[in-house]
Amino acid sequence: MSKPTIAIVGRPNVGKSTLFNRIVGGRMAIVEDKPGVTRDRLYGNGSWLNYEFHVIDTGGIEIGDEPLLAQMRAQAEIAVDESDVILFIVDGKTGVTDADEAVAHLLRRSKKHVVLGVNKLDNFKQREQMYEFYSLGLGEPYAISCAHGLGIGDLLDAVTAKFPYIETEDEDDGAIRFALIGRPNVGKSSLVNTILGKERVIVSDIAGTTRDAIDTPFTRDGQNFVIVDTAGIRRRGRVYEKTEKYSVLRAQRSIEESDVVLVLINGEEGIIEQDKKIAGYAHDAGRAIVIVVNKWDAVEKDGKTMDKFKKKIREQFQFIDYAPIVFLSALTGSRVDQILPVIQQVAENHSLRVQTSLLNDCIMDTVAMTPPPSDKGKRLKIYYTTQVAVRPPVFVLFVNDPELLHFSYVRHVENRIRETFGFVGTPIKILSRKKNEK
């Protein structure tokens, strides 16, 4: 299931970016004592207690006609559209301003859940200053100090309490859910229409035509599928139009809700850095992946063109070397019939569970053929192995000392598991635990 989304909004210089950094656990947002430093939206991931969620930091909302202020306000409005809960931050030292009242009016009209945080209240003597913020009509204000971390727990308790209830989907319906991701104008919509055999989504040469994600269930040869077409993912800093509100975050949500992700590459233009970043979203989410090279009909070819392109993909996408590659043309329909069987194969591998005895035979053979290296005279011992999860497959090695398990040997074990059991198209996670440790 996709994670809920929190948007942090407010006028400039009230501490939104400081709060964002505290929630995501890093310094992703630039923090400076000048209004308007954060001009674009920043996306991050946070967690509180048993909840995981997306977080959006926005440029401060200013009511004015200057081009930059108008742009910042548009970005904040986009974040409001994308969010499940809005975290409205105000400055407790300055009190309620006309700008705060204007922002509160905008948020009330949004009909979204809003939690009000009154920042810069660094001690209890200042807490009385927050009561005037009841006048904004957004419910109970929460006194916080983003700089010192005071009151953040109570604030996040209030936020997570407003998360939408998500019903657990029936995972036994047998449908394979797959998403198409890629930068704009790689032919995602054309491929959707070709697979479905009808004009399901708008197709245009103009990049960014697809604004929303469209889920379409269908059945082919007795197998149920759900296909998702997502808006093209643009580089951060390129997304400024209000109509481009479903770019990165919507694609990430589609990835989270999918079993298989098709990473589309434009065969005419070749591979660019953005393609690797987009593939990284799917890999980090632990989804099964198929690399699809589209517009292959428009590429001038000789007998070695495909092999050269495959080699280039393997060089550039080493982190997803497990992903199969399909060359096709959504426009002409060439090789499109190969897609669904490959999706089915990688989905099965994504859910594959290996019998424990067979798994341990494989690991013991691996250790016998290539013993683990020793460190300062101490050698790693692998006692036994078990698979603890699927989608993606996760394996735990029980060893004498987890610190002796070098990443290079983990990679060697992964390669042997793949050679023995396949797992084409799916990432594999290998963890280590000390013997008798849960």
C-alpha positions in Angstrom: 0.0 0.0 0.0 1.1 3.6 -0.6 2.3 5.7 2.3 0.3 8.7 3.6 1.7 12.1 2.7 2.3 15.1 5.0 2.7 18.6 3.5 4.5 21.2 5.6 3.2 24.7 4.7 3.3 28.2 6.1 4.6 31.6 5.3 8.4 32.1 4.8 10.9 31.8 7.6 8.6 30.1 10.2 10.8 27.0 10.5 9.3 24.6 8.0 12.6 23.3 6.6 14.0 22.8 10.1 11.0 20.7 11.0 11.3 18.8 7.7 14.9 17.9 8.4 14.0 16.7 11.9 11.2 14.4 10.6 13.2 12.9 7.7 16.4 12.6 9.9 18.8 14.6 7.7 19.6 17.9 6.3 17.9 17.6 2.9 16.4 21.1 3.1 18.6 24.2 3.2 18.1 26.1 6.5 18.9 29.8 6.6 17.6 32.7 8.5 16.2 34.4 5.4 12.7 34.2 4.1 12.1 32.3 0.8 15.2 30.1 0.8 13.1 27.0 0.0 11.5 27.8 -3.3 10.6 24.4 -4.6 9.0 21.3 -3.0 11.3 18.8 -1.3 10.3 15.2 -0.9 11.4 12.9 1.9 10.4 9.9 3.9 9.7 9.9 7.6 8.5 7.6 10.3 6.8 7.9 13.7 6.0 5.0 16.0 4.5 2.4 13.7 3.8 4.8 10.8 5.8 5.5 7.7 4.9 8.4 5.4 6.1 10.8 2.7 6.9 14.4 3.7 6.8 17.5 1.5 8.6 20.7 2.4 7.3 23.7 0.5 8.3 27.2 -0.3 6.6 29.7 2.0 3.1 30.8 0.9 3.1 34.6 0.3 0.1 36.5 -0.9 1.4 38.7 -3.6 1.8 39.1 -7.4 5.6 39.0 -7.7 6.6 36.1 -10.0 8.7 34.3 -7.4 6.1 34.6 -4.7 3.4 33.4 -7.1 5.6 30.5 -8.0 6.2 29.6 -4.3 2.5 29.8 -3.6 1.7 27.5 -6.6 4.3 25.0 -5.3 2.6 25.0 -1.8 -0.8 24.6 -3.4 0.5 21.5 -5.3 1.8 20.0 -2.1 -1.6 20.6 -0.5 -3.2 18.8 -3.4 -0.9 15.8 -3.0 -1.1 15.4 0.8 -3.3 13.5 3.2 -2.6 15.8 6.1 -1.3 19.4 6.1 1.1 20.5 8.8 0.6 24.3 9.0 3.6 26.0 10.8 3.3 29.5 12.2 5.7 31.8 14.2 4.8 32.0 17.8 7.0 35.0 18.5 5.4 37.2 15.9 1.8 36.2 16.6 -1.0 35.9 14.1 -0.3 37.9 10.9 -2.5 38.8 7.9 -0.5 36.3 5.9 -1.2 33.5 8.4 -4.9 34.3 8.2 -4.8 34.2 4.4 -3.0 30.8 4.4 -5.5 29.5 7.0 -8.3 30.5 4.7 -6.7 28.7 1.8 -6.3 25.5 3.9 -9.8 25.6 5.2 -11.0 25.6 1.6 -8.9 22.6 0.8 -11.1 20.4 3.0 -7.9 18.5 4.0 -7.0 17.5 7.6 -4.8 20.3 9.1 -2.6 20.2 12.2 -1.4 23.6 13.5 2.1 23.9 14.9 3.2 27.1 16.6 7.0 27.2 16.3 9.8 29.1 18.1 8.2 28.6 21.6 11.5 27.6 23.2 10.4 27.6 26.9 7.2 27.2 28.9 6.9 30.9 29.6 6.3 31.5 25.9 3.6 28.9 25.7 0.8 31.3 26.5 1.5 33.1 23.2 0.1 30.2 21.2 -3.5 30.7 22.4 -4.1 33.6 20.0 -3.7 31.1 17.1 -7.1 29.5 18.0 -8.5 32.5 16.0 -7.3 30.8 12.8 -10.1 28.3 13.1 -8.0 25.3 12.6 -8.4 23.6 15.9 -6.0 23.1 18.7 -2.5 24.7 18.2 0.6 22.6 19.3 3.5 24.5 20.8 6.8 23.4 19.3 10.4 24.4 18.9 11.8 22.9 15.7 15.3 24.2 16.5 15.4 22.4 19.9 13.0 19.5 19.1 10.5 20.4 21.7 6.9 19.2 21.3 7.6 17.4 18.0 6.4 14.1 19.4 3.0 15.5 20.3 2.7 17.2 17.0 3.4 14.0 15.1 0.9 12.1 17.3 -1.7 14.6 16.1 -0.7 14.2 12.5 -0.6 10.4 12.4 -4.0 10.3 14.2 -5.5 12.0 11.1 -4.0 9.5 8.6 -6.6 7.9 6.4 -7.7 4.4 7.3 -6.4 2.1 4.5 -8.2 -1.2 4.0 -6.0 -4.2 3.4 -6.4 -5.3 -0.2 -7.1 -8.9 -1.0 -3.7 -10.2 -1.9 -5.1 -13.5 -3.1 -7.0 -12.2 -6.1 -4.1 -13.3 -8.3 -3.8 -10.0 -10.2 -0.3 -8.9 -11.1 -0.1 -5.1 -10.6 2.5 -3.4 -12.8 3.5 0.3 -13.2 5.2 2.1 -16.0 7.7 4.7 -15.0 10.2 6.8 -16.9 10.9 10.4 -17.8 8.4 12.2 -19.9 7.8 11.3 -23.6 9.4 7.8 -23.5 6.1 6.3 -24.7 4.4 5.1 -21.6 0.9 6.1 -22.7 1.4 4.6 -26.1 2.6 1.3 -24.6 -0.5 1.2 -22.3 -2.8 1.6 -25.3 -0.9 -1.0 -27.3 -1.1 -3.6 -24.5 -4.8 -2.9 -23.9 -5.6 -2.6 -27.6 -7.6 0.7 -27.2 -7.1 4.4 -26.6 -7.1 4.4 -22.8 -4.9 7.4 -22.2 -4.0 10.5 -24.1 -1.0 10.1 -26.4 0.9 13.2 -27.5 4.4 14.2 -28.6 4.4 16.9 -25.9 6.2 15.8 -22.8 4.1 15.6 -19.7 0.8 14.9 -21.3 -0.1 12.3 -18.7 -0.9 14.3 -15.5 -2.5 11.6 -13.3 -2.0 7.9 -12.7 -4.6 5.7 -14.3 -5.3 2.1 -13.1 -6.8 -0.3 -15.6 -7.5 -3.9 -14.8 -7.6 -6.5 -17.6 -7.2 -10.2 -18.2 -5.0 -11.9 -20.7 -4.8 -15.7 -21.2 -6.5 -16.3 -17.9 -4.2 -14.1 -15.9 -5.5 -10.9 -14.2 -3.4 -7.7 -14.5 -3.7 -4.1 -13.3 -1.7 -1.6 -15.4 -0.8 1.8 -14.1 0.4 4.6 -16.3 2.2 7.3 -14.3 3.1 10.9 -15.1 6.7 11.3 -16.4 9.2 11.9 -13.6 11.0 15.3 -14.1 14.2 16.4 -12.6 13.6 18.4 -9.4 13.6 22.1 -10.4 11.9 21.4 -13.7 8.4 20.9 -12.1 6.9 24.3 -11.8 3.5 24.2 -13.5 0.5 23.7 -11.3 -0.8 21.0 -13.7 2.4 19.0 -13.1 1.3 18.1 -9.6 1.5 14.3 -10.1 5.2 13.8 -11.0 7.7 12.3 -8.6 5.4 11.5 -5.7 2.6 10.0 -7.7 5.1 7.7 -9.5 6.6 6.7 -6.2 3.2 5.8 -4.9 2.5 3.7 -8.0 5.8 1.9 -7.4 4.8 1.2 -3.8 1.5 -0.3 -4.9 2.9 -2.4 -7.7 4.4 -5.9 -7.9 6.4 -5.2 -11.1 7.8 -2.0 -12.4 8.6 -1.4 -16.1 11.4 1.1 -16.4 11.0 2.7 -19.9 14.0 4.0 -21.8 13.8 6.0 -25.1 15.7 3.9 -27.6 16.1 6.9 -29.9 17.8 9.2 -27.3 19.7 6.5 -25.4 20.4 6.3 -21.7 20.7 9.5 -19.6 21.4 10.0 -15.9 17.7 10.6 -15.1 16.9 7.1 -16.3 19.2 5.6 -13.6 17.6 7.8 -10.9 14.1 6.6 -11.9 15.2 3.0 -11.9 16.7 3.6 -8.5 13.2 4.4 -7.1 11.9 1.0 -8.0 15.1 -0.8 -6.8 15.0 1.0 -3.4 11.3 0.0 -3.1 12.2 -3.7 -3.6 10.0 -4.2 -6.6 10.5 -6.6 -9.5 11.9 -4.7 -12.5 11.8 -5.1 -16.3 13.8 -2.7 -18.4 11.9 -1.7 -21.6 13.6 0.0 -24.5 10.9 1.7 -26.4 10.9 3.3 -29.9 13.2 0.6 -31.1 11.6 0.9 -34.6 13.2 4.4 -35.0 16.7 3.2 -34.3 19.1 2.6 -37.2 20.3 -0.9 -36.7 22.8 -3.5 -37.9 23.3 -7.0 -36.7 25.1 -5.8 -33.5 23.0 -2.8 -32.5 20.8 -4.7 -29.9 23.8 -6.4 -28.3 25.7 -3.1 -28.0 22.6 -1.4 -26.4 22.2 -4.3 -24.0 25.9 -4.0 -23.0 25.5 -0.3 -22.4 22.4 -0.9 -20.2 24.3 -3.5 -18.1 27.2 -1.0 -17.7 24.9 1.9 -16.7 22.4 -0.1 -14.6 24.8 -2.4 -12.7 22.6 -2.0 -9.5 19.7 -3.8 -11.3 21.7 -6.4 -13.3 18.9 -8.9 -12.4 16.3 -7.1 -14.5 15.5 -8.6 -17.9 15.6 -6.3 -21.0 12.8 -6.1 -23.6 13.2 -4.1 -26.9 9.9 -3.0 -28.5 8.0 -0.4 -30.3 4.7 0.7 -28.8 4.0 2.6 -32.0 4.2 -0.4 -34.4 3.4 -3.1 -31.8 6.7 -4.9 -32.5 7.6 -7.3 -29.7 4.9 -5.9 -27.4 3.6 -9.4 -27.0 6.8 -10.3 -25.1 5.9 -7.9 -22.2 3.2 -9.8 -20.4 5.0 -13.2 -20.2 8.1 -11.4 -18.9 6.0 -9.5 -16.3 4.4 -12.8 -15.2 7.8 -14.5 -14.9 9.4 -11.7 -12.7 6.2 -11.5 -10.6 6.5 -15.2 -9.8 10.2 -14.8 -8.9 9.3 -11.9 -6.7 7.0 -14.1 -4.7 9.2 -17.3 -4.9 9.9 -19.1 -1.6 12.7 -21.6 -1.6 12.5 -24.8 0.5 14.9 -24.4 3.5 16.7 -27.7 2.9 17.4 -26.8 -0.7 18.5 -23.3 0.3 21.0 -24.6 2.9 22.4 -27.1 0.4 23.1 -24.2 -1.9 24.8 -22.1 0.8 26.9 -25.1 2.1 28.1 -25.8 -1.5 28.9 -22.1 -1.9 31.0 -22.1 1.4 32.7 -25.4 0.4 33.7 -24.1 -3.1 34.6 -20.5 -1.9 35.3 -20.3 1.9 34.6 -16.9 3.5 37.7 -14.8 3.9 39.2 -14.4 7.4 39.6 -11.2 9.3 42.5 -10.9 11.8 42.7 -14.6 12.0 39.0 -15.0 12.6 36.9 -16.7 9.9 33.2 -16.3 9.2 31.1 -19.4 9.9 27.6 -19.8 8.3 25.5 -22.2 10.4 22.3 -22.2 8.4 20.1 -20.0 6.2 16.4 -19.4 6.0 14.1 -17.3 3.8 12.0 -14.9 6.0 10.0 -13.0 3.4 8.9 -12.6 -0.2 8.1 -9.6 -2.5 11.1 -9.2 -2.4 12.8 -12.4 -1.3 14.7 -11.9 2.0 17.2 -14.4 3.3 18.9 -14.5 6.8 22.3 -16.0 7.3 22.9 -17.2 10.9 26.6 -16.8 11.5 29.2 -16.7 14.3 29.9 -12.9 13.9 27.9 -10.7 11.5 30.7 -8.2 11.3 32.8 -10.8 9.5 30.3 -11.0 6.7 31.9 -8.6 4.0 29.6 -7.1 1.4 31.7 -8.8 -1.4 30.9 -12.2 0.1 27.2 -11.3 0.4 27.3 -10.4 -3.3 28.9 -13.8 -4.0 26.2 -15.6 -2.0 23.5 -13.7 -3.9 25.0 -14.7 -7.2 25.0 -18.4 -6.2 21.4 -18.2 -5.0 20.4 -16.6 -8.4 22.4 -19.3 -10.3 20.6 -22.0 -8.4 17.1 -20.8 -8.1 16.7 -18.1 -10.8 15.1 -15.0 -9.3 15.3 -13.2 -12.6 13.8 -9.7 -12.4 13.6 -9.4 -8.6 16.0 -7.9 -6.0 17.2 -10.1 -3.2 18.0 -9.0 0.3 20.5 -10.9 2.4 20.7 -10.2 6.2 22.9 -11.7 8.8 22.2 -12.6 12.4 24.3 -14.1 15.2 23.3 -17.7 15.9 20.4 -17.9 18.4 19.6 -14.2 17.8 16.0 -13.5 16.8 
